[in-house]
Amino acid sequence: MLTNISSLLRACAQKSGAAAAVSVRSYSDFTTQATFEIKKCDLHKLDEAPATEVVMTREEGLKYYHIMQTIRRMELKADQLYKQKIIRGFCHLYDGQEACAVGIEASINMSDHLITAYRAHGYTYTRGGTVKKIMAELTGRRGGIAKGKGGSMHMYCKNFYGGNGIVGAQVPLGAGVALACKYQGNNELCVCLYGDGAANQGQIFETYNMASLWKLPVIFICENNRYGMGTSVERAAASTDYYKRGEFIPGLRVDGMDVLCVREATRFAAEHCRSGKGPILMELQTYRYHGHSMSDPGISYRTREEIQEVRSKSDPISLLKDRLLSNNMASVEELKVIDVEVRKEIEDAAQFATTDPEPPLDELCNHMFSNNPPVEVRGTNPWAKLKSVS
């Protein structure tokens, strides 16, 4: 997604009049890496803990910044298109939680597996999807990542099993993927994400039990953004220590607004799984800036002041930006150039998503199976019956 920083900067400077005036410093002018102190995790049934003194390179920092800005701008554009009634139906946005997705992906492999709930746009991007295809899927166009037939909650990539519209249903599915990993002996794992609202679901506890019995290589991650739909965690759960919910499964609670905290905790959890110790549970303490979905203004159960306080003190992108600047790992101008490039990518994707044609009706029942059999297969094409009757 961001492979050559210097090339990107020069390309941006050529495209943008504002960026053209920026003098791009050479790579040697910057600190190539720096060491950072991060918050200590809360632990449950663990004798060891993730590192609290970590190294981040300049390339890593700029990569994280680029991906988080892309997710943020993509979600803000989705918000705009929804309000213009170009995006319809369900739409759950991820802005505010970008450090979770980026930190997790920084510590696992693309050959590992991931499944999440319905707030899935960010993970679709980090798993290899393009902004263009994601935006087109949101508008129901043929060029969408699920060919316009999945929408906000149902996007897929290789080793990414999408979002799930049934609360908590992705958790047993993720455990099934982890069972396949163990059965095949490929040293892969599955990251299985759910929210604080789903954490009270019975099927999650059933899955904990099976995963622990069979020592499955699965990382259960609760993205605790403090509100399940419109209800605060304190009103919904007798215990808000979600990282202890596995009881017999070790767990850790992490600052989900800090990409380095998430990265180190996930790295620790992945090593735990790959060493054959079985499942581990992570709670990421994060925050969503939008409401539960676009139909929720998000301010009837929390105040605007609360949202603004989180934005001003704990924003994941601002935190990373401050680290890069204060340690001479990047310049303000350099980050602005990345911002320009991201905005252009988002605008180009939105243009495509509003002009690409919708999928034709005769494709409605295609792609129901991975080997794509003919639509005449029993029960997969109701339109064929209508044609024969007419």
N, C-alpha and C positions, 0 to 999 in steps of 0.2 A: 504493500500500500504506500510505503514511503521508503524507497530504496536508496536514493542518492540525493541528499539534502542540497548540496551545492548546485546540482543540475536543476533541481526544482526551483531554487531561488532565482537563478539566472533566467529560467523560462518565464517565471512570474514577472520578473522585472521587465522583460521584453513585451509582455502582454499588457501590463498595467501602466498607465501614465504615472500614477502615484508611486508605484513600486519602482518605476524606472529611475526616479531620482534617488533611490536608496543606494548607498554604497555598501555592497556586500563584502564584509570582511573575509579574509582567507581563513581556512580551517585552523591554521596554526595560531591565530589570534585568540582562540577560545580554549577553555579548560576542557580536556577530552573526557574527564570523568571526575566525579566528586562523591564523597561519602556523606550519608545523611542519617541522622537519628530519627527513627520512626517510633510510633506508639507501641507499647507492649500489648500483646494479645491477652485476653482473658482465656484461661485454659480449663478444660474439663477432662479428667482422667488421662492427662498427658504429663509425662516426666520431662519432656523436652519441649522447646518452644521455637517459633520462627525467629530469625535474626532481628535485632532491633537497630543494628548498625549496618547499613546496606550501601552498596555502590551502584550508581547509575551513570552510564556513559552519556556523552552528548548525543550520539546517534539514537540511543534508546529514548532519551528525553524528548527529542524532536519528533520521533516516531509516535510516542504516546500522545504528545500534544496534537499532532496532525490527526490522529484517529479520533481522539476525544472531541476536537473541534468539528470534525466531519459529522460525527453522531449528533452533536449539539445542533449544528446548523440544519442537518437533515430533519431533525424533529421539529425545529422551529418552522421550517418550510412546510412540513406536514400539518402543523397547527394552522398555518395561513391558508393552505389549500382546503382544509376541512371547513374553515369558517366561510370560505368562498363556495362551499358545497360541491367542490370538485372531488374531494375524498368523501365517501359516504360510509355509513355503517359504523362498526366498532373501530376505535383507533386509540390505542394505549401508548402514550409517549414515554420515552426513557430519559429525557434531559434531566440532569442532576445526578444520575446514577452511572455516568460514563466511566468512572474509575473502576467500577466493578467489572465491567466487560473487558476493559483494556488490561487491567491487572491480572485477571484470570487467564486471558489468552497469552500474556507474556510468560506464563509459567507452565503451560501445557503445549503439546504438539498438535499440529493440524491433523495428524493421524489419530489423535484422541477424539472422543465423542462428546457431544454437548446437546442437551435438551432443556428447554425452558418453558416458562408460562407464556401468557399472551403479550407481555411487554417485550417483544422479540426483535424489534428493528435493529437495535445496536448489535446484538449477537449475529444477526444475519450478515451484517457488514463485516464484523471481525472474523467470521467463519469463511469469508471469501466472496460474499455477495457484493455487487456494485451498487453505488447510490442510484444509478440510472435504473437498474432492475428493481430495486426496492421501491423507489418512488412510483414506478410504473405499476407495480403490484398494488400499491395503496390506491391508485386511481382505477384499478381494474382493467388494465390494458394488456394487449397481447404480448408485449415485450417485458412483462413483469417476471419476477423470478419464479413464480408459480403459474406463469402464463395468464395472469389476471384472474385466476380462479380461487386464489387463497385469501387474498386480502391481508389486513394488518396482522392477524394472529397466526397465519399459516404460510410461513416462508421457509424454504429448505435449501440447504447446500450439502455438499459431501461431508459426511460425518456430523451433520447438524440436522436434528430431527424436528426442528421448528418450534413454534410456540404451540400451546395447547389451550383451547378455550374452556375446558372443563377444569374447574379449580382443583389443583393437586394431582390431576390425572397423569401428568408427565413424570411424576416421581416413580411409580412402579414401572413405567415404560423405560425410564433411565436405568433402573436396576436390571431390567431385562437386557438392555444393551451391555451393561457391565458383566452380566452372566455370560453373554456371548464372548466378551473379551477374555474372561477367565477360561472358558471352554476352549477357545482357540489358542490360548497361551501366547498371545502376541504382545504382551507387556503394555497394552493400551488400557485406558481407563475411561470412565464416563463422568462428566460433570453434570449434575442434575440440579437445576435451579427452581426455586419456588419462593413465594412471598410470605410475609408474616401472616396475611389473611388465610393462606392455605395451610399454614403450619399446624392448625388445629384439626385438620382432616384425618379421619381414621385410617384411610388407605396409606398415609405417610408412615404411620406407626407400624402398620403391617409390613411395609417395605423395609423399615429399619430392621425389623425382626429377621426377615429373610436374608437381607444383605449381611447382617452380622453372623447369622448361622453359617452362611456359605462363604463368608470372607470375600465379598465381592469388591472389585476395585472401583468403587464409586465415591465421589465427593458430593455429599448432599450440601447444597448451599442455600441458606435462607437469606434472601435479599430483604432485609428489614428496613423498609422505607417509612416506618412509623404509623402507616395508615392502611388498613385493609378495606378497600373501597372508601367509605367515608367514616370509618370507625377507628379511633386510635387504638394502639396495641394495648394500652392500659385498660380499656373498656372491653376488649375482646378476649384477653388471655389472663388466666390466673397467675401464670408465670411468664414473664417476658424474656427470660433467659433461654432464648431459642437454641443456643449452642449446647445446652444441657439436655435438650428434649430427647436425644437419642438414648439417654440414661446409660446403657451399657456400651454405647458408641462414643469414642473420644470426640471432643469438640473444641472449637476455639472461636472467640468473638473478636472481630476485626473492625478497624475504622474503614468503612467502605467508601469514604470520600477521598482517601489517600491512595493513589494508584500504587505507590511503593509498598504500603501496608498490605494491600490486596495481593500484590505480586508475590511478596515473601511468604504470606500465609498459604497461598495456593501452591507455591513451590514446595513448602513443607508438607502440605496435604497430599500432593502428588507423589512425593517420595514415600510417604506412609502407605499409600495404595499400591505402588509398584513393588514395595518390599514384601507384599503378601500379608500385611497386617489387617486387611479388610477395610471396611468403610470408615469414613471420617466425616464429621459434620462441621460446617462453617456458618457463622452468622455474620453477615456484612451489614454494619450499621450505616445506612445511606438515607437518601431523601429524594423524593420526586418533586420537581417544580410545578408540573402540571397536575391536574386532578387525576382521579383514578382512570378516567377515559375522557375523550373530548366532550362527552355529554355532561361531565362533572366540572363545574367551575373551580372546584378545589378550595373554596374560601368559606363554605358554610360550616365546616367543622374545624377549621384552623384559620388563623388570622393572616392578613397580608403582611403584617409585621413579622410573624414567625418565618414566613417564606423569605422575606427580605433579609432577615438575620442570618439564615442559613446561607443564602447567596453571598452575603458580605463576609462571613467568617469561615465558611467551610466549602466553598465552591471547588470542585475537583480540578477544574481547568485553571482557575486562578492560583490554586496552591502549587500546581506543577509549574506554571509560568513564573511565579515568584522564585521558586527554587532554581530554575534555569537562569534567570536574570541575576539573582544575587550571588550565584557561584560562577558567573562569567562563562556559562555554557551556551549562551545565545544572546543576541541583542534584541532590543525592542523592534528594530526595523526588520530583522530576520523573521520574527514571529508575525509581524504584520503582513509580510509577503506570503507566509503560509496561510494566513487568514484570507487574503485576497484569492489565492488559488482554491481554497476550500469553498468560498462563496461562489466562485465561478462554476465549480463542479456541481454544486447544488442547483444553481440556476439553470445550467444546461440540462441536468436531470429532470428538473421540474418542467422545462420546455418539452422534453421528450414525453414525459408522463401525461401531459395535457394534449398532445397531438397524435400520439400513437393510437391506432385503431383498437377497438375492443375486440375480444376474441369472438369468432363467429359461433353461432348457436350450435352448429354440428360438431364443435369441439368440446362441448360441455361435458360429455362423459368419457372423453379420451384421457389417457394417462392415469388410469385408475390402478394399473399394475406396473411394476418396474420394467417388465419386458414388452410393454405396450402392445398387447394383442389387438386384433381387429375389434371394432366397436360392436360387431354382431355377437360377441360373446354374451351368453345368457344373462339378461338382467342389467347390462351395462349401458344400453342405449334405448331409452324409452321413446325417442323420436322415430326410430325405425318402425315401431308398432303403429305410430300415428300415420306415417307415410303409407303403410300397407292398407290401413283402414280407408284412407282417402282414395 
